[in-house]
Amino acid sequence: MAPFRTLTGVAAPLPIANIDTDMLLSAKFLKTVSRAGLGKGLFHALRVDEAVRERPDFILNRDPWRQARILIALDNFGCGSSREHAPWALLDFGISCIIAPSFADIFYGNCFKNGILPITLPRATIDLLMAEAADSTSATMTIDLAAGTITHAGGVLAFTLDAQRRERLLGGVDDIALALTFEGAIAAQEARIREDAPWLADARL
């Protein structure tokens, strides 16, 4: 997992509440375990019509928001099923930071497992950032995770994050990498089991 430290990019406004994981990536795109290429299915029903032609009114089909790295949305982002393909699709599209008043719990956890920074801010602040993001001249923002700040057209504002999750994002430490930090202790425990209880070490499940 790539470390998340600072991010400067275009923020795309999406003033929709209860964006669920099926809206993010519908079930027809879940036939793969590969993360590559899922970005084309992100917000598929909103991005294209029945003839698979781009809908020109959708924000991610317009410049400069085609290159969005940040998404600003409303309450309960990521609700619905627990599909991890949804954050994979966001990352493959290029979005690695989501700002919203609230997130669904499982999606929120999946963000940290995949290197996405979810930022929770009050609705009034979201409305301010949403308005700036809707204007191409003020849509570019900078996220500094170490400092806990968002630099935007109107100034600099602070956000807070659980310290452990913050450190894991800064270091690019996913669940597998975290487990490997205990590799020595795991090996020592296995050696003790082989010594003290060899019948357990030789057991086959």
BELGIHU-V410759 format. One record per run of one state. SS is the DSSP state (alpha for helix, beta for strand, coil for the rest). FROM is the first residue (numbers start at 1). LEN is the number of residues. If there is no record, write none. Layout:
SS;FROM;LEN
SS;FROM;LEN
//
This chain:
coil;1;5
beta;6;9
coil;15;5
beta;20;1
alpha;21;4
coil;25;2
alpha;27;3
coil;30;8
alpha;38;4
coil;42;2
alpha;44;4
beta;48;1
coil;49;5
beta;54;1
coil;55;4
alpha;59;3
coil;62;3
alpha;65;3
coil;68;2
beta;70;4
coil;74;3
beta;77;1
coil;78;1
beta;79;1
coil;80;5
alpha;85;9
coil;94;3
beta;97;4
coil;101;2
beta;103;1
coil;104;1
alpha;105;10
coil;115;2
beta;117;4
coil;121;2
alpha;123;11
coil;134;6
beta;140;5
coil;145;4
beta;149;4
coil;153;2
beta;155;4
coil;159;4
alpha;163;9
coil;172;3
alpha;175;6
coil;181;2
alpha;183;14
coil;197;1
alpha;198;4
coil;202;4
//
